[in-house]
Amino acid sequence: MAKLILIRHGESQWNLENRFTGWVDVPLTEKGRREAREAGEKIKHISIDFGYTSVLYRAIETHILALAAAGQLDRVPTYFNKALNERHYGALQGLNKAETAAKFGEEQVKIWRRSYDIPPPADKTDLNPDGYTESLKDTAARAIPYFEREILPKIVSGKNVVISAHGNSLRAIVMRLDNLTKEQVLELNIANGVPIVYDYQGERIVKKEILS
C-alpha cells in the first residue's frame, strides 16, 4: 500500500495580512513555520520516497521544515514545478481582501474568489506586469495533468509521495482524487499545515485521513 500526502503551506505573511498572494513570493510567518514542523511530526511514521513542491518559496520552505521535522530531509529527492503553483490572482495580487471587497463589492470579489471558471481581472500592475490571471479551472488544467503524468505513476508503483503546495492547486488535485463536481470543489477549504493522507492499493484509493 502506498501513501500520497498533501500539505498546504503554513501561514504566509500575506495570509496573515489578508492579501491575495497568487504567484508573488512571500515568506512564512513564525506561525507558518511552526505549522510546517507540526505537519512533519504528524507524518514522521511514513517513510517518504519522493517529494514535490511548487516553485514558490512558501511551499518550498514548508516542505523543507516538514521533512526536517520528520527526520527525512536528507533522503527524499524533491522535484519543483510551477504546475503546482498557487492560482494566479491577476490584478488582485497584493491587494487586501477586505479593501478589495469595499472597492468592487463583496459579491464581485466572491465571484472572483469562488467561481470555478471566472478569473480575476487581468490588468497589468507592478505585481502582475504580464497581465496574467487564472480561474480555478485554469489552475486545475495545469495541476491535474502534472499530477497524473509525473506523480501518480510513482504512487501506483508503491512509492510514498508528499506534495507541498497551495490552497487552490491542492483543491484541484483533491477534486480529481475525490471525484468532486465543480460546485463541490468551491466549498472545499484546505487548512494550512494539515496533512491529508490518501492510501492507495494500485490505482485505487482505499482510505483518506486528515491529520488535524
N, CA, C and O of each residue as an XYZ file, in Angstrom:
848
protein
N       0.851     -1.205      0.000
C       0.000      0.000      0.000
C       0.880      1.246      0.000
O       1.812      1.352      0.797
N       0.588      2.173     -0.881
C       1.353      3.414     -0.987
C       0.530      4.572     -0.431
O      -0.695      4.497     -0.339
N       1.231      5.643     -0.062
C       0.558      6.799      0.508
C       0.895      8.065     -0.282
O       2.030      8.274     -0.709
N      -0.120      8.892     -0.461
C       0.032     10.235     -1.002
C      -0.302     11.211      0.109
O      -1.374     11.140      0.710
N       0.632     12.134      0.382
C       0.434     13.124      1.445
C       0.376     14.506      0.814
O       1.298     14.907      0.104
N      -0.694     15.230      1.067
C      -0.852     16.601      0.580
C      -0.714     17.556      1.756
O      -1.364     17.374      2.785
N       0.138     18.582      1.609
C       0.295     19.577      2.661
C       0.209     20.972      2.049
O       1.028     21.341      1.208
N      -0.782     21.737      2.475
C      -0.810     23.143      2.104
C       0.224     23.875      2.966
O       0.342     23.614      4.163
N       0.964     24.786      2.350
C       1.991     25.520      3.088
C       1.452     26.145      4.367
O       0.256     26.414      4.482
N       2.342     26.375      5.327
C       1.960     27.064      6.554
C       1.572     28.507      6.274
O       1.735     29.003      5.160
N       1.065     29.159      7.280
C       0.624     30.552      7.136
C       1.742     31.421      6.564
O       2.865     31.411      7.068
N       1.430     32.163      5.521
C       2.396     33.095      4.933
C       2.147     34.501      5.476
O       1.135     34.765      6.125
N       3.093     35.393      5.194
C       2.946     36.776      5.664
C       1.695     37.422      5.084
O       1.019     38.195      5.764
N       1.387     37.109      3.833
C       0.199     37.715      3.218
C      -1.087     37.004      3.622
O      -2.156     37.611      3.564
N      -1.018     35.725      4.032
C      -2.190     35.123      4.676
C      -2.525     35.929      5.933
O      -3.681     36.268      6.184
N      -1.490     36.223      6.709
C      -1.668     36.981      7.947
C      -2.252     38.361      7.667
O      -3.104     38.840      8.416
N      -1.798     38.998      6.596
C      -2.245     40.345      6.255
C      -3.517     40.357      5.406
O      -3.975     41.421      4.989
N      -4.086     39.178      5.151
C      -5.338     39.042      4.396
C      -5.208     39.599      2.982
O      -6.097     40.296      2.492
N      -4.085     39.281      2.331
C      -3.844     39.746      0.969
C      -3.942     38.598     -0.031
O      -3.678     37.443      0.303
N      -4.329     38.936     -1.268
C      -4.265     37.967     -2.358
C      -2.797     37.732     -2.703
O      -2.073     38.681     -3.004
N      -2.356     36.490     -2.663
C      -0.933     36.198     -2.849
C      -0.610     35.733     -4.259
O       0.224     36.334     -4.936
N      -1.263     34.669     -4.706
C      -1.005     34.160     -6.047
C       0.432     33.740     -6.247
O       0.967     32.955     -5.464
N       1.070     34.262     -7.301
C       2.438     33.851     -7.640
C       3.501     34.750     -7.008
O       4.689     34.577     -7.283
N       3.106     35.688     -6.181
C       4.094     36.537     -5.519
C       4.774     35.721     -4.420
O       4.103     35.041     -3.643
N       6.097     35.786     -4.356
C       6.847     35.027     -3.364
C       6.868     35.769     -2.039
O       7.483     36.829     -1.921
N       6.208     35.219     -1.063
C       6.222     35.789      0.294
C       6.627     34.690      1.267
O       6.357     33.516      1.013
N       7.267     35.044      2.372
C       7.749     34.036      3.317
C       6.646     33.553      4.252
O       5.571     34.147      4.335
N       6.938     32.477      4.945
C       6.076     32.017      6.016
C       6.216     32.939      7.228
O       7.262     33.555      7.435
N       5.165     33.022      8.013
C       5.262     33.658      9.318
C       5.857     32.651     10.303
O       6.049     31.483      9.963
N       6.142     33.099     11.505
C       6.637     32.152     12.507
C       5.574     31.096     12.804
O       5.899     29.930     13.028
N       4.303     31.506     12.806
C       3.231     30.531     12.962
C       3.256     29.530     11.811
O       3.072     28.332     12.025
N       3.483     30.019     10.585
C       3.545     29.139      9.428
C       4.680     28.131      9.523
O       4.522     26.972      9.138
N       5.821     28.572     10.034
C       6.946     27.648     10.221
C       6.608     26.591     11.271
O       6.966     25.422     11.130
N       5.922     27.015     12.310
C       5.502     26.053     13.331
C       4.511     25.047     12.745
O       4.595     23.853     13.032
N       3.581     25.522     11.930
C       2.619     24.617     11.291
C       3.324     23.604     10.400
O       2.935     22.437     10.354
N       4.361     24.047      9.690
C       5.116     23.139      8.818
C       5.817     22.065      9.647
O       5.799     20.888      9.287
N       6.428     22.467     10.746
C       7.113     21.489     11.602
C       6.113     20.501     12.206
O       6.389     19.305     12.299
N       4.960     21.009     12.612
C       3.932     20.130     13.186
C       3.426     19.143     12.141
O       3.138     17.989     12.459
N       3.318     19.593     10.898
C       2.918     18.682      9.820
C       3.938     17.556      9.678
O       3.572     16.394      9.501
N       5.230     17.913      9.758
C       6.272     16.903      9.668
C       6.210     15.898     10.799
O       6.429     14.707     10.580
N       5.914     16.358     12.003
C       5.778     15.446     13.141
C       4.647     14.447     12.905
O       4.741     13.287     13.309
N       3.584     14.902     12.252
C       2.415     14.045     12.034
C       2.651     12.976     10.977
O       1.929     11.980     10.931
N       3.665     13.176     10.119
C       3.917     12.190      9.053
C       5.243     11.468      9.229
O       5.684     10.767      8.318
N       5.891     11.623     10.382
C       7.226     11.045     10.564
C       7.196      9.520     10.565
O       8.229      8.886     10.346
N       6.025      8.918     10.808
C       5.907      7.460     10.792
C       5.832      6.904      9.374
O       5.864      5.689      9.181
N       5.732      7.782      8.386
C       5.644      7.350      6.988
C       7.007      7.519      6.321
O       7.578      8.609      6.352
N       7.523      6.477      5.732
C       8.790      6.561      5.010
C       8.523      7.126      3.618
O       7.931      6.459      2.770
N       8.965      8.358      3.394
C       8.637      9.068      2.156
C       9.710      8.810      1.096
O      10.906      8.890      1.374
N       9.265      8.504     -0.111
C      10.187      8.181     -1.203
C      10.461      9.370     -2.124
O      11.573      9.523     -2.631
N       9.446     10.212     -2.340
C       9.599     11.356     -3.252
C       8.826     12.554     -2.716
O       7.784     12.407     -2.077
N       9.355     13.740     -2.988
C       8.684     14.968     -2.623
C       8.480     15.858     -3.841
O       9.300     15.875     -4.759
N       7.377     16.596     -3.834
C       7.067     17.548     -4.906
C       6.596     18.853     -4.277
O       5.843     18.844     -3.303
N       7.042     19.974     -4.837
C       6.550     21.276     -4.405
C       6.372     22.180     -5.617
O       6.830     21.879     -6.719
N       5.694     23.295     -5.378
C       5.656     24.347     -6.390
C       7.022     25.033     -6.407
O       7.939     24.613     -5.701
N       7.155     26.070     -7.202
C       8.416     26.827     -7.233
C       8.336     28.067     -6.347
O       9.242     28.900     -6.366
N       7.268     28.195     -5.576
C       7.093     29.343     -4.690
C       7.664     29.033     -3.310
O       7.503     27.930     -2.789
N       8.331     30.020     -2.733
C       9.148     29.751     -1.558
C       8.346     29.282     -0.353
O       8.843     28.478      0.436
N       7.115     29.764     -0.191
C       6.350     29.351      0.984
C       6.060     27.854      0.966
O       6.004     27.222      2.021
N       5.876     27.286     -0.215
C       5.689     25.838     -0.319
C       7.009     25.102     -0.120
O       7.059     24.062      0.537
N       8.076     25.654     -0.696
C       9.392     25.028     -0.547
C       9.832     25.040      0.918
O      10.326     24.036      1.430
N       9.650     26.172      1.583
C      10.028     26.278      2.992
C       9.213     25.300      3.841
O       9.754     24.659      4.743
N       7.926     25.187      3.555
C       7.091     24.222      4.269
C       7.597     22.806      4.066
O       7.674     22.025      5.013
N       7.942     22.478      2.833
C       8.451     21.149      2.508
C       9.738     20.851      3.286
O       9.886     19.774      3.864
N      10.651     21.800      3.295
C      11.927     21.605      3.985
C      11.704     21.420      5.484
O      12.255     20.499      6.088
N      10.903     22.287      6.077
C      10.675     22.220      7.518
C       9.930     20.947      7.905
O      10.234     20.338      8.931
N       8.956     20.541      7.091
C       8.188     19.333      7.401
C       9.066     18.095      7.316
O       9.031     17.246      8.207
N       9.854     17.986      6.249
C      10.706     16.808      6.114
C      11.797     16.782      7.179
O      12.170     15.713      7.661
N      12.306     17.949      7.547
C      13.305     18.006      8.612
C      12.693     17.527      9.929
O      13.321     16.762     10.661
N      11.479     17.969     10.230
C      10.807     17.542     11.459
C      10.500     16.047     11.431
O      10.463     15.389     12.471
N      10.281     15.526     10.233
C      10.023     14.091     10.083
C      11.310     13.269     10.075
O      11.263     12.040     10.032
N      12.463     13.948     10.117
C      13.750     13.259     10.114
C      14.107     12.641      8.780
O      14.848     11.659      8.730
N      13.579     13.217      7.672
C      13.770     12.591      6.363
C      14.278     13.558      5.296
O      14.296     13.212      4.115
N      14.684     14.745      5.683
C      15.049     15.757      4.695
C      16.185     15.304      3.791
O      16.137     15.541      2.583
N      17.197     14.664      4.342
C      18.393     14.319      3.568
C      18.200     13.125      2.641
O      19.063     12.850      1.807
N      17.095     12.418      2.770
C      16.948     11.185      1.991
C      15.833     11.231      0.949
O      15.643     10.265      0.209
N      15.088     12.347      0.880
C      13.941     12.405     -0.023
C      14.257     13.266     -1.238
O      14.423     14.477     -1.091
N      14.348     12.688     -2.432
C      14.533     13.515     -3.638
C      13.292     14.360     -3.894
O      12.166     13.875     -3.786
N      13.506     15.626     -4.234
C      12.393     16.562     -4.365
C      12.389     17.203     -5.742
O      13.439     17.550     -6.283
N      11.203     17.357     -6.298
C      11.010     17.953     -7.619
C      10.180     19.219     -7.485
O       9.212     19.260     -6.726
N      10.561     20.246     -8.222
C       9.911     21.560     -8.158
C       9.270     21.864     -9.517
O       9.918     21.735    -10.556
N       8.005     22.264     -9.502
C       7.355     22.559    -10.778
C       6.257     23.605    -10.588
O       5.473     23.541     -9.641
N       6.220     24.566    -11.508
C       5.219     25.633    -11.401
C       3.802     25.142    -11.676
O       2.841     25.872    -11.437
N       3.658     23.913    -12.176
C       2.320     23.352    -12.333
C       1.609     23.228    -10.995
O       0.381     23.170    -10.946
N       2.381     23.185     -9.900
C       1.815     23.089     -8.555
C       1.675     24.457     -7.888
O       1.272     24.543     -6.728
N       2.005     25.521     -8.612
C       1.884     26.873     -8.048
C       0.456     27.191     -7.632
O      -0.502     26.568     -8.090
N       0.341     28.182     -6.747
C      -0.970     28.707     -6.386
C      -1.652     29.270     -7.634
O      -0.992     29.583     -8.625
N      -2.958     29.390     -7.573
C      -3.701     30.084     -8.616
C      -3.173     31.515     -8.743
O      -2.894     32.169     -7.738
N      -3.039     31.992     -9.969
C      -2.598     33.364    -10.207
C      -3.805     34.291    -10.087
O      -4.797     34.133    -10.799
N      -3.708     35.263     -9.175
C      -4.841     36.146     -8.906
C      -4.832     37.432     -9.717
O      -5.559     38.373     -9.400
N      -4.014     37.475    -10.759
C      -4.058     38.604    -11.668
C      -3.823     39.937    -10.988
O      -2.905     40.079    -10.180
N      -4.666     40.925    -11.320
C      -4.507     42.276    -10.795
C      -4.830     42.373     -9.307
O      -4.582     43.408     -8.688
N      -5.388     41.294     -8.719
C      -5.707     41.311     -7.288
C      -4.492     41.009     -6.421
O      -4.526     41.243     -5.212
N      -3.425     40.495     -7.014
C      -2.258     40.103     -6.225
C      -1.724     41.287     -5.421
O      -1.500     42.378     -5.945
N      -1.530     41.026     -4.126
C      -1.019     42.054     -3.232
C      -2.081     42.903     -2.574
O      -1.784     43.632     -1.628
N      -3.327     42.828     -3.057
C      -4.392     43.657     -2.502
C      -4.991     43.017     -1.256
O      -5.122     41.795     -1.177
N      -5.346     43.838     -0.299
C      -6.042     43.363      0.888
C      -7.458     42.931      0.497
O      -8.155     43.652     -0.217
N      -7.877     41.767      0.961
C      -9.159     41.215      0.527
C     -10.341     42.055      0.996
O     -11.303     42.243      0.252
N     -10.275     42.556      2.219
C     -11.371     43.380      2.732
C     -11.457     44.701      1.978
O     -12.551     45.155      1.644
N     -10.309     45.321      1.709
C     -10.303     46.577      0.964
C     -10.779     46.370     -0.468
O     -11.449     47.234     -1.033
N     -10.437     45.231     -1.054
C     -10.881     44.922     -2.413
C     -12.397     44.768     -2.449
O     -13.052     45.227     -3.384
N     -12.958     44.112     -1.414
C     -14.411     43.959     -1.347
C     -15.100     45.305     -1.192
O     -16.171     45.527     -1.755
N     -14.485     46.209     -0.425
C     -15.065     47.538     -0.256
C     -15.044     48.324     -1.563
O     -15.944     49.121     -1.829
N     -14.022     48.101     -2.372
C     -13.876     48.840     -3.621
C     -14.774     48.298     -4.728
O     -15.432     49.064     -5.431
N     -14.798     46.962     -4.882
C     -15.512     46.355     -6.005
C     -16.858     45.747     -5.609
O     -17.661     45.391     -6.472
N     -17.098     45.633     -4.314
C     -18.313     44.987     -3.836
C     -18.042     43.552     -3.429
O     -17.301     42.834     -4.100
N     -18.646     43.141     -2.328
C     -18.397     41.795     -1.815
C     -18.824     40.716     -2.795
O     -18.152     39.692     -2.924
N     -19.937     40.937     -3.486
C     -20.440     39.921     -4.404
C     -19.485     39.698     -5.572
O     -19.252     38.558     -5.974
N     -18.928     40.784     -6.120
C     -17.982     40.646     -7.227
C     -16.712     39.940     -6.773
O     -16.203     39.070     -7.480
N     -16.198     40.301     -5.612
C     -14.981     39.648     -5.114
C     -15.245     38.175     -4.812
O     -14.375     37.332     -5.032
N     -16.432     37.862     -4.312
C     -16.791     36.458     -4.079
C     -16.792     35.678     -5.383
O     -16.370     34.522     -5.412
N     -17.259     36.290     -6.457
C     -17.241     35.635     -7.768
C     -15.807     35.365     -8.207
O     -15.487     34.269     -8.665
N     -14.945     36.373     -8.065
C     -13.545     36.185     -8.451
C     -12.870     35.107     -7.616
O     -12.070     34.328     -8.133
N     -13.189     35.061     -6.326
C     -12.529     34.112     -5.428
C     -13.112     32.716     -5.531
O     -12.371     31.736     -5.458
N     -14.438     32.600     -5.700
C     -15.090     31.322     -5.500
C     -15.760     30.714     -6.737
O     -16.242     29.583     -6.671
N     -15.802     31.425     -7.843
C     -16.352     30.786     -9.031
C     -15.320     29.801     -9.584
O     -14.128     29.912     -9.299
N     -15.788     28.849    -10.369
C     -14.885     27.832    -10.901
C     -14.139     28.315    -12.136
O     -12.961     28.006    -12.312
N     -14.819     29.072    -12.993
C     -14.220     29.385    -14.288
C     -14.188     30.877    -14.631
O     -13.966     31.237    -15.788
N     -14.405     31.746    -13.644
C     -14.315     33.188    -13.877
C     -13.042     33.703    -13.209
O     -12.948     33.666    -11.982
N     -12.067     34.179    -13.970
C     -10.813     34.648    -13.379
C     -10.934     36.079    -12.858
O     -11.832     36.814    -13.269
N     -10.036     36.476    -11.955
C      -9.961     37.884    -11.537
C      -9.521     38.751    -12.709
O      -9.105     38.221    -13.739
N      -9.602     40.069    -12.576
C      -9.169     40.956    -13.670
C      -7.699     40.754    -13.998
O      -6.885     40.446    -13.128
N      -7.378     40.937    -15.277
C      -6.026     40.665    -15.757
C      -5.227     41.937    -16.018
O      -4.275     41.917    -16.798
N      -5.596     43.030    -15.382
C      -4.902     44.298    -15.611
C      -3.419     44.182    -15.235
O      -3.048     43.439    -14.326
N      -2.597     44.927    -15.950
C      -1.164     44.950    -15.626
C      -0.926     45.827    -14.396
O      -1.415     46.954    -14.312
N      -0.171     45.288    -13.454
C       0.207     46.030    -12.249
C       1.679     45.748    -11.968
O       2.301     44.942    -12.660
N       2.233     46.402    -10.964
C       3.628     46.152    -10.599
C       3.841     44.698    -10.201
O       4.909     44.138    -10.451
N       2.830     44.078     -9.580
C       2.941     42.678     -9.161
C       2.417     41.717    -10.219
O       2.448     40.501    -10.030
N       1.941     42.259    -11.320
C       1.450     41.419    -12.416
C       1.753     42.104    -13.748
O       0.833     42.459    -14.485
N       3.039     42.290    -14.062
C       3.409     43.067    -15.246
C       2.974     42.443    -16.570
O       2.859     43.147    -17.574
N       2.731     41.132    -16.585
C       2.317     40.468    -17.826
C       0.812     40.481    -18.032
O       0.330     40.062    -19.084
N       0.060     40.956    -17.040
C      -1.388     40.980    -17.183
C      -2.011     39.603    -17.213
O      -3.015     39.387    -17.892
N      -1.415     38.653    -16.469
C      -1.892     37.269    -16.457
C      -2.911     37.082    -15.338
O      -2.907     37.832    -14.362
N      -3.781     36.085    -15.476
C      -4.741     35.756    -14.424
C      -5.236     34.334    -14.635
O      -5.129     33.796    -15.737
N      -5.777     33.721    -13.589
C      -6.266     32.344    -13.681
C      -7.548     32.162    -12.872
O      -7.719     32.760    -11.810
N      -8.434     31.334    -13.392
C      -9.555     30.810    -12.616
C      -9.112     29.497    -11.971
O      -8.023     28.999    -12.257
N      -9.958     28.937    -11.101
C      -9.656     27.620    -10.542
C      -9.611     26.571    -11.654
O      -8.811     25.637    -11.599
N     -10.466     26.727    -12.655
C     -10.437     25.815    -13.802
C      -9.077     25.847    -14.495
O      -8.550     24.802    -14.876
N      -8.508     27.041    -14.658
C      -7.179     27.166    -15.273
C      -6.111     26.489    -14.414
O      -5.209     25.832    -14.933
N      -6.224     26.659    -13.085
C      -5.265     26.033    -12.175
C      -5.354     24.519    -12.274
O      -4.332     23.833    -12.311
N      -6.566     24.000    -12.317
C      -6.764     22.552    -12.453
C      -6.201     22.040    -13.776
O      -5.707     20.915    -13.850
N      -6.276     22.860    -14.812
C      -5.812     22.440    -16.137
C      -4.307     22.228    -16.198
O      -3.823     21.549    -17.104
N      -3.549     22.796    -15.253
C      -2.111     22.531    -15.217
C      -1.731     21.564    -14.093
O      -0.824     20.748    -14.254
N      -2.438     21.657    -12.936
C      -2.063     20.840    -11.786
C      -2.445     19.371    -11.966
O      -1.647     18.487    -11.652
N      -3.646     19.100    -12.463
C      -4.102     17.716    -12.574
C      -3.299     16.928    -13.606
O      -2.881     15.813    -13.295
N      -3.056     17.445    -14.829
C      -2.228     16.680    -15.765
C      -0.816     16.403    -15.234
O      -0.272     15.321    -15.454
N      -0.225     17.379    -14.535
C       1.102     17.154    -13.957
C       1.043     16.039    -12.921
O       1.905     15.160    -12.898
N       0.026     16.076    -12.065
C      -0.140     15.015    -11.074
C      -0.274     13.654    -11.745
O       0.383     12.694    -11.343
N      -1.117     13.568    -12.759
C      -1.368     12.284    -13.410
C      -0.149     11.780    -14.178
O       0.086     10.574    -14.263
N       0.619     12.707    -14.733
C       1.772     12.325    -15.563
C       3.012     12.009    -14.737
O       3.711     11.034    -15.014
N       3.289     12.823    -13.730
C       4.563     12.738    -13.025
C       4.489     12.089    -11.642
O       5.447     11.450    -11.207
N       3.376     12.245    -10.960
C       3.295     11.825     -9.562
C       2.549     10.508     -9.397
O       3.041      9.600     -8.727
N       1.379     10.395     -9.994
C       0.556      9.206     -9.818
C       1.278      7.910    -10.184
O       1.137      6.928     -9.454
N       2.046      7.856    -11.277
C       2.733      6.594    -11.584
C       3.646      6.108    -10.464
O       3.784      4.902    -10.263
N       4.272      7.031     -9.732
C       5.132      6.627     -8.617
C       4.305      6.013     -7.498
O       4.715      5.028     -6.882
N       3.141      6.596     -7.236
C       2.262      6.067     -6.191
C       1.761      4.678     -6.582
O       1.767      3.753     -5.770
N       1.334      4.548     -7.816
C       0.822      3.267     -8.300
C       1.890      2.181     -8.213
O       1.579      1.008     -8.008
N       3.155      2.580     -8.372
C       4.250      1.607     -8.281
C       4.624      1.278     -6.836
O       5.527      0.477     -6.596
N       3.932      1.896     -5.869
C       4.148      1.558     -4.475
C       4.964      2.550     -3.675
O       5.317      2.268     -2.530
N       5.275      3.709     -4.249
C       6.090      4.705     -3.554
C       5.209      5.675     -2.751
O       4.084      5.988     -3.140
N       5.750      6.134     -1.631
C       5.078      7.149     -0.812
C       5.539      8.540     -1.245
O       6.737      8.806     -1.337
N       4.578      9.419     -1.507
C       4.874     10.735     -2.078
C       4.241     11.826     -1.228
O       3.102     11.690     -0.780
N       4.983     12.914     -1.004
C       4.433     14.087     -0.344
C       4.439     15.263     -1.325
O       5.420     15.480     -2.037
N       3.352     16.009     -1.355
C       3.241     17.218     -2.167
C       3.020     18.400     -1.229
O       2.061     18.419     -0.458
N       3.905     19.374     -1.300
C       3.740     20.619     -0.562
C       3.364     21.698     -1.564
O       4.155     22.048     -2.440
N       2.149     22.222     -1.429
C       1.696     23.185     -2.442
C       0.747     24.200     -1.804
O       0.998     24.672     -0.695
N      -0.333     24.534     -2.494
C      -1.139     25.703     -2.148
C      -2.624     25.358     -2.096
O      -3.051     24.298     -2.555
N      -3.394     26.273     -1.530
C      -4.808     26.022     -1.370
C      -5.509     25.650     -2.655
O      -6.282     24.693     -2.673
N      -5.265     26.374     -3.728
C      -6.008     26.130     -4.965
C      -5.428     25.017     -5.815
O      -6.190     24.266     -6.424
N      -4.105     24.879     -5.882
C      -3.552     23.754     -6.642
C      -3.905     22.434     -5.965
O      -4.148     21.436     -6.644
N      -3.935     22.419     -4.631
C      -4.321     21.197     -3.922
C      -5.826     20.962     -4.015
O      -6.263     19.812     -4.072
N      -6.618     22.014     -4.030
C      -8.064     21.831     -4.250
C      -8.310     21.166     -5.595
O      -9.175     20.297     -5.713
N      -7.563     21.566     -6.595
C      -7.713     20.966     -7.914
C      -7.377     19.476     -7.887
O      -8.090     18.663     -8.475
N      -6.290     19.123     -7.203
C      -5.894     17.718     -7.124
C      -6.909     16.915     -6.313
O      -7.263     15.799     -6.693
N      -7.380     17.478     -5.195
C      -8.390     16.788     -4.387
C      -9.689     16.629     -5.176
O     -10.388     15.626     -5.028
N     -10.006     17.603     -6.001
C     -11.185     17.497     -6.861
C     -11.099     16.239     -7.709
O     -12.086     15.521     -7.873
N      -9.917     15.979     -8.245
C      -9.715     14.785     -9.067
C      -9.741     13.521     -8.213
O     -10.365     12.532     -8.596
N      -9.071     13.541     -7.058
C      -8.983     12.351     -6.216
C     -10.329     11.960     -5.625
O     -10.658     10.777     -5.547
N     -11.112     12.960     -5.205
C     -12.394     12.701     -4.540
C     -13.578     12.750     -5.491
O     -14.726     12.632     -5.063
N     -13.304     12.923     -6.784
C     -14.364     12.987     -7.795
C     -15.411     14.053     -7.451
O     -16.614     13.803     -7.515
N     -14.932     15.236     -7.088
C     -15.832     16.325     -6.753
C     -16.331     17.022     -8.014
O     -15.623     17.096     -9.018
N     -17.540     17.523     -7.951
C     -18.047     18.367     -9.031
C     -17.451     19.762     -8.881
O     -16.869     20.083     -7.844
N     -17.593     20.582     -9.905
C     -17.073     21.946     -9.811
C     -17.839     22.750     -8.769
O     -17.306     23.716     -8.222
N     -19.087     22.363     -8.485
C     -19.829     23.030     -7.419
C     -19.297     22.598     -6.047
O     -19.170     23.420     -5.140
N     -18.992     21.322     -5.902
C     -18.487     20.817     -4.622
C     -17.102     21.365     -4.288
O     -16.816     21.672     -3.131
N     -16.252     21.488     -5.290
C     -14.882     21.935     -5.010
C     -14.865     23.381     -4.546
O     -13.939     23.790     -3.845
N     -15.870     24.164     -4.921
C     -15.915     25.557     -4.481
C     -16.129     25.671     -2.984
O     -15.790     26.694     -2.389
N     -16.688     24.636     -2.361
C     -16.928     24.627     -0.916
C     -15.771     23.997     -0.146
O     -15.786     23.968      1.084
N     -14.777     23.497     -0.857
C     -13.654     22.808     -0.213
C     -12.621     23.813      0.288
O     -12.151     24.665     -0.466
N     -12.280     23.705      1.549
C     -11.214     24.511      2.134
C     -10.128     23.584      2.667
O     -10.420     22.603      3.350
N      -8.888     23.898      2.357
C      -7.755     23.096      2.809
C      -6.964     23.916      3.811
O      -6.502     25.013      3.495
N      -6.807     23.396      5.001
C      -6.173     24.138      6.087
C      -4.659     24.200      5.906
O      -4.050     23.281      5.360
N      -4.066     25.288      6.368
C      -2.611     25.431      6.339
C      -1.953     24.393      7.242
O      -2.327     24.238      8.404
N      -0.970     23.686      6.691
C      -0.133     22.810      7.502
C      -0.805     21.572      8.056
O      -0.298     20.979      9.009
N      -1.925     21.163      7.494
C      -2.621     19.957      7.968
C      -2.498     18.870      6.899
O      -3.092     19.000      5.829
N      -1.738     17.797      7.165
C      -1.550     16.761      6.141
C      -2.851     16.019      5.825
O      -3.628     15.676      6.717
N      -3.059     15.786      4.543
C      -4.147     14.940      4.057
C      -3.486     13.702      3.453
O      -2.668     13.820      2.540
N      -3.835     12.521      3.956
C      -3.154     11.290      3.556
C      -4.137     10.376      2.835
O      -5.195     10.039      3.365
N      -3.772      9.978      1.618
C      -4.530      9.005      0.844
C      -3.752      7.695      0.810
O      -2.556      7.685      0.520
N      -4.435      6.587      1.107
C      -3.849      5.262      0.969
C      -4.286      4.664     -0.366
O      -5.470      4.651     -0.704
N      -3.308      4.174     -1.109
C      -3.563      3.580     -2.422
C      -3.260      2.086     -2.415
O      -2.285      1.642     -1.809
N      -4.092      1.330     -3.084
C      -3.770     -0.034     -3.491
C      -3.789     -0.037     -5.014
O      -4.852     -0.022     -5.635
N      -2.600     -0.056     -5.605
C      -2.524      0.116     -7.045
C      -3.035      1.492     -7.426
O      -2.542      2.504     -6.927
N      -4.026      1.530     -8.313
C      -4.591      2.806     -8.751
C      -5.800      3.225     -7.921
O      -6.387      4.281     -8.159
N      -6.168      2.404     -6.954
C      -7.404      2.628     -6.206
C      -7.122      3.263     -4.850
O      -6.252      2.801     -4.111
N      -7.864      4.330     -4.523
C      -7.794      4.943     -3.199
C      -8.673      4.138     -2.257
O      -9.857      3.934     -2.526
N      -8.090      3.676     -1.141
C      -8.844      2.865     -0.201
C      -9.108      3.579      1.122
O      -9.917      3.117      1.926
N      -8.434      4.694      1.348
C      -8.620      5.416      2.608
C      -8.140      6.848      2.453
O      -7.171      7.115      1.743
N      -8.824      7.766      3.122
C      -8.403      9.162      3.204
C      -8.445      9.587      4.665
O      -9.422      9.324      5.365
N      -7.389     10.241      5.123
C      -7.309     10.681      6.518
C      -6.730     12.093      6.573
O      -5.727     12.390      5.924
N      -7.371     12.953      7.351
C      -6.880     14.315      7.585
C      -6.250     14.346      8.963
O      -6.928     14.109      9.963
N      -4.944     14.640      9.027
C      -4.192     14.574     10.282
C      -4.217     15.926     10.987
O      -3.186     16.586     11.115
N      -5.383     16.325     11.437
C      -5.535     17.633     12.076
C      -5.106     17.587     13.530
O      -5.167     18.601     14.224
